[in-house]
Amino acid sequence: MAYNERLADRVREFLEERDDVTEKAMFSGICFMVDDKMCVCVTSTGLLCRIGETLANEKLEEGNCTQMINNGRAMKDFVYVDDIEVETLKGLNYWVALCLEFNPMAKSSKKK
């Protein structure tokens, strides 16, 4: 599992005050689960952000992210953000905050 460990450490720092965060290996990276729901993942090239379909569509139009495609199907709540977009503290805070804002509305995955 190759992911950007420096970026993962930065996301950990952003989330360290919360007591509802767990980490899980997913999507060829490390995902930060908030309240048992996938919130944000660190990959080898940046972040996978769960921000909701409406906001994802807005951000896709701005052109600073790409749609997540899984098995040929667009995952409408998720966008990939290149590491260049989150290189600054301001950029990282912006994207992680969007993920946290959507998290209470996100559906939990089915437990196996």
Secondary structure, 3 states (H helix, E strand, C coil): CCCCHHHHHHHHHHHCCCCCEEEEEECCEEEEEECCEEEEEECCCEEEEECCHHHHHHHHHHCCCEEEEECCEEEEEEEEEEHHHHCCHHHHHHHHHHHHHHHHHCCCCCCC
